[in-house]
Amino acid sequence: MTTTDWIIDIVLVLIVFRQMREERLTARTVLLPLAIIGWAAVNYLHPVPTAGNDLLLAGLFAAAGVVFGLFGGLLTRVRLADGQVRVRASVGAAALWVASMGFRLGFAVWSSHASGAAHVAHFSSAHDITSAQAWVVALILMAFGEVVVRLGTIVLRGQRLLARARREETAPAPQAQPGAYV
């Protein structure tokens, strides 16, 4: 693990902790995490191994990230205030993010030591995973799945709130029924 790897992991954890304070859902709220994973893609996703079960490993890890992202997005509080969507990561959403980041970080640290590297090599050999790069790609795609699905879930929930509020604003006022008590 390089210093840059540590910095990226810490920044990604801090982003969610920052979101534990309620804030407006803005382009910046969405674009900052996407920019960070874009940077990671440029720096870590080359080449993408396709031999053996490398793609299966990447797919399984990406699916796990999608599940974490979906639950993280659903556990994030999304509300409408003064016509603006406001979001706040709940303790549960932050805990999911920290757990998944902790898993990725822990795996990277563990696999960089002799004992962990030996276990990963044995597992890889037994399951036809052809290179260390397959693990890098799998872990990065797990993070991508989590970030993209979490953000997508939050944005969709916010858009639904805005649409509902607009419908309520334009809905005609209920008409009094003859003979009805008010």
Disulfide bonds with the S-S distance in Angstrom:
none
